[in-house]
Amino acid sequence: MTFLLSLMLFLHIVGVAVIVGTWIYTMKTPTVTVSQFWAAVLMLVTGLVMVGIREMSGGHDSLNFAKIGVKFVILLVVLVAAFIGMRKTQRGEPESTGLAHAVGGMALINAAVAVFW
């Protein structure tokens, strides 16, 4: 179980890196890419699996459900914004820069919540 938890954490961090890295890379002409959407999906799935593994282990260390709830809400904002931005990009419609900055910025805030809370 420890290996699976470590693998999920690694993939979760890769998801954050893809979203934030793409956001920084496209900073001059902000856009939301397909990879950012799928990285957000990866973050959601791996986050849920990590919570499930920790709950099943039932050890002495309990989960901070307030923190998990805040991170989940922030991730939903990232996921919805990434989906809307991805669809606009695929259709060739103009995309607001605020949408692209919301995806990258909120993912960065989510990582900060994970580290500093």
C-alpha positions in Angstrom: 0.0 0.0 0.0 2.9 2.4 0.7 4.1 2.0 -2.9 0.6 2.7 -4.3 0.2 5.8 -2.1 3.7 7.1 -3.2 2.8 6.5 -6.8 -0.4 8.4 -6.5 1.4 11.3 -4.8 4.0 11.3 -7.5 1.3 11.4 -10.2 -0.6 14.1 -8.3 2.5 16.3 -8.3 3.1 15.6 -12.0 -0.5 16.9 -12.6 0.3 20.1 -10.7 3.6 20.5 -12.6 1.9 20.1 -16.0 -0.8 22.7 -15.2 1.5 25.3 -13.7 4.4 24.6 -16.1 2.1 25.1 -19.1 0.6 28.2 -17.6 4.1 29.7 -17.1 5.1 28.6 -20.6 2.1 30.3 -22.3 2.3 33.4 -20.1 2.8 35.8 -23.0 -0.3 34.5 -24.9 -2.3 32.8 -22.1 -4.3 29.8 -23.2 -5.7 26.6 -21.8 -4.4 23.4 -23.3 -5.8 19.9 -23.5 -2.9 18.7 -21.3 -4.0 21.1 -18.5 -7.5 19.6 -18.5 -6.2 16.0 -18.4 -3.7 17.0 -15.7 -6.6 18.3 -13.7 -8.5 15.1 -14.2 -5.3 13.2 -13.1 -5.1 15.3 -10.0 -8.7 14.6 -9.1 -8.4 10.8 -9.6 -5.1 10.5 -7.7 -6.3 12.7 -4.9 -9.4 10.6 -4.4 -7.4 7.4 -4.5 -5.0 8.8 -1.9 -7.8 9.8 0.4 -9.3 6.3 -0.1 -6.0 4.5 0.7 -5.5 6.6 3.8 -9.1 5.9 4.9 -8.7 2.2 4.3 -5.5 2.0 6.2 -7.3 3.2 9.3 -4.1 4.1 11.1 -3.6 6.3 14.1 -3.1 9.4 11.9 -6.4 10.9 10.8 -7.1 12.9 7.7 -7.8 16.6 7.8 -11.1 16.7 6.0 -11.4 20.4 6.1 -8.1 20.7 4.1 -9.2 17.9 1.7 -12.5 19.7 1.2 -10.8 23.1 0.4 -8.4 21.4 -2.0 -11.3 19.5 -3.6 -13.3 22.8 -4.2 -10.2 24.5 -5.6 -9.5 21.6 -7.9 -13.1 21.6 -9.2 -12.6 25.3 -10.1 -9.4 24.4 -11.9 -11.2 21.5 -13.7 -14.2 23.5 -14.8 -12.0 26.4 -16.0 -9.7 24.1 -17.8 -12.6 22.3 -19.5 -14.2 25.6 -20.6 -10.8 26.9 -21.9 -10.0 23.7 -23.6 -13.3 23.6 -25.4 -12.9 27.2 -26.5 -9.4 26.5 -27.8 -10.6 23.4 -29.7 -13.4 25.4 -31.4 -11.1 28.2 -32.3 -13.1 30.7 -30.2 -11.4 33.6 -28.4 -10.4 32.7 -24.9 -10.1 35.2 -22.1 -6.8 35.5 -20.4 -8.5 35.4 -17.1 -9.6 31.8 -17.7 -6.0 30.7 -18.5 -4.7 32.5 -15.4 -7.5 31.0 -13.3 -6.4 27.5 -14.2 -2.7 28.1 -13.5 -3.2 30.3 -10.5 -5.7 28.2 -8.8 -3.6 25.1 -9.3 -0.7 27.0 -7.7 -2.9 28.0 -4.8 -4.0 24.4 -4.4 -0.3 23.3 -4.2 0.3 26.1 -1.6 -2.7 24.8 0.5 -1.2 21.3 0.4 2.2 22.5 1.6 1.4 25.2 4.1 -1.8 23.9 5.8 
